[in-house]
């Protein structure tokens, strides 16, 4: 018996927004919800049918500049190809790849994570929907995969709370998007996707005692001076892109509250650590988090 084919992840290439994403992982859940029934005292089920098919693609990428395409609110998706590269036995990769295509849907940024000596990563969910409730939201195909983008890698950068810089070990954002995928009229596939609410959370881990003192036990309100948090770009073939070059990523928060979640002080550990959470709120004018994917570090 011949061995079956084997595949690896490929890029995710979207026409809208116009972006090709090099991934560290992508995972597709078909989202099949079934009904299995029996009646009249039968021991075994006698009926099975699909009630809903709601596909969801989850991916992670180190291509942090993709944030410029999805922002903090997500973006409509059209013709997003999910590529799978075929392994060639006794070789490398097949020139022809297989793909699954989301015809239309919505892409939601989920999290940003960064820590010392680790590449920053972005997680995105892509929800597929049907144009009319009866057309399958995802189609299979083959072809030549879009070119893999040149790697662009960032890591944790400076963290400035109310204008004062503190040394952080980890930094993460949960964009807090509550996404509703809905259907109607008994359709098998979803026909509408929208954001019900957004409640982002930013979390840091500090070993910097000054951060604990500044925030205090009761927390610290965001002041008139915006808080800024950076992802520092790595220089290919070198170390770091210099601060003055506008190639780093900057997050700005205008309003909110910092709180110390936990203080860990081990007996024989390296040093005490402080986990801090910032919950941004809207002032009705500025975006709740402003993202600049081409910023200098100032």
C-alpha positions as CSV (number, residue, x, y, z in Angstrom):
1,X,0.0,0.0,0.0
2,X,1.4,3.4,-1.0
3,X,1.9,6.1,1.7
4,X,-0.7,8.8,1.6
5,X,0.2,12.5,1.0
6,X,1.5,14.7,3.8
7,X,1.0,18.4,4.1
8,X,2.4,21.4,6.0
9,X,1.0,24.8,6.7
10,X,1.3,27.4,4.0
11,X,0.6,31.1,3.8
12,X,-2.9,32.7,4.3
13,X,-3.4,35.0,1.3
14,X,-6.4,37.4,1.4
15,X,-7.6,39.6,-1.4
16,X,-9.5,41.7,1.2
17,X,-7.7,43.0,3.2
18,X,-4.9,42.8,0.7
19,X,-2.4,40.9,2.8
20,X,-0.3,37.7,2.6
21,X,0.4,36.2,6.1
22,X,3.3,34.0,6.8
23,X,2.1,31.8,9.7
24,X,3.6,29.8,12.5
25,X,0.4,27.8,12.7
26,X,-3.0,27.7,11.2
27,X,-5.9,25.5,12.3
28,X,-9.3,25.2,10.7
29,X,-12.4,24.0,12.6
30,X,-15.3,23.2,10.2
31,X,-17.7,24.0,13.0
32,X,-20.2,21.3,12.3
33,X,-23.0,21.1,14.8
34,X,-25.1,17.9,14.5
35,X,-28.4,16.6,15.8
36,X,-28.5,12.9,16.6
37,X,-32.0,11.6,17.5
38,X,-33.9,8.5,18.4
39,X,-37.5,8.2,19.5
40,X,-40.2,5.7,20.7
41,X,-37.8,4.1,23.1
42,X,-35.2,3.1,20.5
43,X,-31.8,2.2,22.0
44,X,-29.8,3.3,19.1
45,X,-30.1,6.7,17.3
46,X,-32.0,6.6,14.0
47,X,-31.5,10.1,12.7
48,X,-28.5,12.4,12.2
49,X,-28.2,15.7,10.4
50,X,-26.2,18.9,10.3
51,X,-27.8,21.8,12.1
52,X,-25.1,24.4,11.5
53,X,-21.8,24.5,9.7
54,X,-19.7,27.6,10.8
55,X,-16.1,27.3,9.8
56,X,-13.4,29.1,11.8
57,X,-9.7,29.5,10.9
58,X,-7.3,30.3,13.8
59,X,-3.8,31.4,13.0
60,X,-0.7,32.8,14.6
61,X,2.0,34.8,12.9
62,X,5.2,36.7,13.8
63,X,4.5,39.1,11.0
64,X,3.3,41.8,13.4
65,X,2.8,44.4,10.6
66,X,-0.4,42.5,9.8
67,X,-1.9,44.6,12.6
68,X,-2.1,47.4,10.1
69,X,-4.6,45.3,8.1
70,X,-6.8,44.3,11.0
71,X,-6.4,47.0,13.6
72,X,-8.3,46.7,16.9
73,X,-11.7,46.2,15.2
74,X,-11.0,43.5,12.7
75,X,-11.8,43.6,9.0
76,X,-14.1,42.1,6.4
77,X,-12.5,39.2,4.5
78,X,-13.0,38.3,0.9
79,X,-11.2,35.5,-1.0
80,X,-8.9,34.3,1.7
81,X,-6.8,31.3,0.5
82,X,-5.6,29.0,3.2
83,X,-2.6,27.1,1.7
84,X,-1.3,23.7,2.5
85,X,2.1,22.7,1.1
86,X,2.5,19.1,0.1
87,X,5.6,17.2,1.2
88,X,7.4,15.4,-1.5
89,X,8.7,11.9,-0.4
90,X,12.5,11.9,-0.6
91,X,12.3,15.6,-1.4
92,X,11.2,19.1,-0.2
93,X,7.9,20.6,-1.3
94,X,5.6,20.1,-4.2
95,X,5.4,23.1,-6.6
96,X,1.6,22.7,-6.7
97,X,-0.2,23.2,-3.3
98,X,-3.7,22.6,-2.1
99,X,-5.9,25.3,-0.6
100,X,-9.2,26.0,1.1
101,X,-10.8,29.4,0.2
102,X,-13.0,31.5,2.5
103,X,-15.2,33.4,0.0
104,X,-16.3,36.0,2.5
105,X,-16.2,36.5,6.3
106,X,-14.5,38.5,9.0
107,X,-11.0,38.6,10.6
108,X,-10.7,39.4,14.3
109,X,-7.4,40.1,16.0
110,X,-7.3,38.1,19.2
111,X,-4.0,38.5,21.1
112,X,-0.5,40.0,20.9
113,X,2.2,38.3,23.0
114,X,5.8,39.3,23.6
115,X,8.5,38.5,26.1
116,X,12.2,38.9,26.6
117,X,14.3,36.9,24.0
118,X,11.2,35.7,22.3
119,X,9.6,36.7,19.0
120,X,6.3,38.6,19.3
121,X,3.2,36.8,18.0
122,X,-0.2,37.8,16.8
123,X,-3.2,35.5,16.9
124,X,-6.1,36.1,14.4
125,X,-9.5,34.3,14.0
126,X,-11.1,34.3,10.5
127,X,-14.8,33.5,10.5
128,X,-16.4,32.3,7.3
129,X,-20.0,33.0,6.2
130,X,-22.2,32.2,3.3
131,X,-23.4,34.8,0.8
132,X,-26.9,33.4,0.9
133,X,-27.2,30.8,3.6
134,X,-27.0,27.9,1.2
135,X,-23.6,28.4,-0.6
136,X,-20.8,26.6,1.2
137,X,-18.5,29.2,2.9
138,X,-15.3,27.3,2.1
139,X,-14.2,25.7,-1.2
140,X,-11.3,23.4,-1.9
141,X,-8.8,24.0,-4.7
142,X,-5.2,23.6,-5.9
143,X,-2.6,25.9,-7.5
144,X,0.7,27.7,-6.9
145,X,0.9,29.1,-3.4
146,X,1.4,32.9,-3.0
147,X,5.0,33.8,-2.2
148,X,5.9,33.5,1.5
149,X,6.6,37.0,2.8
150,X,10.1,37.9,4.0
151,X,10.1,37.4,7.8
152,X,9.7,40.5,9.9
153,X,10.4,39.8,13.6
154,X,9.7,41.9,16.6
155,X,10.3,41.4,20.3
156,X,9.3,43.2,23.5
157,X,10.3,46.9,23.7
158,X,10.0,49.8,26.2
159,X,6.9,50.1,28.3
160,X,5.9,53.7,29.3
161,X,3.2,54.1,31.9
162,X,1.9,57.7,32.0
163,X,5.1,58.8,30.3
164,X,7.5,57.0,32.6
165,X,9.5,54.0,31.3
166,X,9.6,50.7,33.3
167,X,11.4,47.5,32.5
168,X,8.9,44.8,31.6
169,X,9.6,41.1,31.1
170,X,6.3,40.2,29.3
171,X,3.6,42.1,27.5
172,X,0.3,40.9,26.0
173,X,-2.9,42.3,24.6
174,X,-6.2,40.6,24.6
175,X,-8.3,42.7,22.2
176,X,-11.5,41.5,23.9
177,X,-13.7,41.2,20.7
178,X,-16.9,39.4,21.4
179,X,-17.9,38.1,17.9
180,X,-21.4,37.0,17.0
181,X,-21.8,34.6,14.1
182,X,-25.5,34.2,13.2
183,X,-27.9,32.8,10.8
184,X,-31.7,32.9,10.1
185,X,-34.5,31.3,8.2
186,X,-33.2,27.8,8.9
187,X,-30.1,28.2,6.8
188,X,-27.3,25.7,7.3
189,X,-24.5,28.3,7.0
190,X,-24.1,31.6,8.9
191,X,-25.0,34.8,7.0
192,X,-24.0,37.6,9.3
193,X,-21.0,38.3,11.6
194,X,-20.6,41.3,13.9
195,X,-18.8,42.5,17.0
196,X,-21.1,42.8,20.0
197,X,-18.6,44.5,22.3
198,X,-14.9,45.1,22.7
199,X,-13.2,45.1,26.1
200,X,-9.4,44.9,25.7
201,X,-7.0,44.0,28.4
202,X,-3.2,44.6,28.5
203,X,-1.1,42.6,30.8
204,X,2.6,43.0,31.9
205,X,5.0,41.2,34.1
206,X,7.6,43.5,35.8
207,X,10.6,42.9,38.0
208,X,11.0,46.7,38.2
209,X,10.2,47.7,41.8
210,X,9.5,51.3,40.6
211,X,6.5,50.0,38.6
212,X,5.0,48.4,41.7
213,X,5.5,51.6,43.7
214,X,4.0,53.8,40.9
215,X,0.9,51.7,40.4
216,X,0.3,51.1,44.1
217,X,-2.0,48.6,45.8
218,X,-5.2,50.5,44.8
219,X,-4.1,50.9,41.2
220,X,-3.2,53.9,39.0
221,X,-5.4,55.9,36.7
222,X,-4.2,56.7,33.2
223,X,-3.1,60.3,33.3
224,X,-3.2,63.1,30.7
225,X,0.1,61.7,29.4
226,X,-0.6,58.8,27.2
227,X,0.9,55.4,28.0
228,X,2.9,53.8,25.2
229,X,4.1,50.3,24.7
230,X,6.5,49.2,21.9
231,X,7.5,46.1,20.0
232,X,11.1,46.4,19.0
233,X,12.0,45.2,15.5
234,X,14.9,42.8,15.0
235,X,17.5,43.6,12.3
236,X,18.0,40.7,9.9
237,X,21.7,39.7,10.1
238,X,22.2,42.0,13.1
239,X,20.6,42.8,16.5
240,X,18.0,45.5,16.7
241,X,16.8,48.2,14.4
242,X,17.8,51.5,15.9
243,X,15.2,53.4,18.0
244,X,15.0,56.4,15.7
245,X,14.0,54.3,12.6
246,X,10.3,54.2,12.1
247,X,10.0,50.4,11.8
248,X,8.9,49.5,15.3
249,X,5.3,48.9,16.5
250,X,3.7,51.3,19.0
251,X,0.6,50.9,21.1
252,X,-0.9,54.0,22.7
253,X,-3.6,54.1,25.4
254,X,-5.3,57.4,26.2
255,X,-7.5,56.4,29.2
256,X,-7.9,53.5,31.6
257,X,-6.7,52.0,34.9
258,X,-3.6,50.0,35.9
259,X,-3.9,47.4,38.6
260,X,-1.5,45.0,40.2
261,X,-3.0,41.5,39.9
262,X,-0.3,39.6,41.9
263,X,3.0,40.0,43.6
264,X,5.2,36.9,43.6
265,X,8.2,37.0,46.0
266,X,10.0,33.6,46.1
267,X,12.3,32.6,48.9
268,X,15.2,31.5,46.6
269,X,14.0,32.7,43.2
270,X,15.7,35.3,41.0
271,X,13.6,38.3,42.2
272,X,10.0,39.3,43.0
273,X,7.7,39.8,40.0
274,X,4.6,42.0,39.6
275,X,1.8,41.1,37.2
276,X,0.0,44.3,36.1
277,X,-3.2,44.7,34.1
278,X,-4.3,47.8,32.2
279,X,-7.9,48.0,31.2
280,X,-8.3,50.7,28.6
281,X,-11.6,52.6,28.3
282,X,-12.9,54.9,25.7
283,X,-13.0,58.7,26.1
284,X,-15.5,59.0,23.3
285,X,-12.9,60.5,20.9
286,X,-9.7,58.6,20.6
287,X,-9.5,54.9,19.7
288,X,-9.4,52.7,22.8
289,X,-6.0,51.5,21.6
290,X,-4.0,53.2,18.8
291,X,-1.6,51.1,16.8
292,X,1.2,52.4,14.7
293,X,3.1,49.7,12.8
294,X,5.8,52.1,11.5
295,X,6.9,54.0,14.6
296,X,10.2,55.2,16.0
297,X,10.8,54.5,19.7
298,X,10.8,57.7,21.6
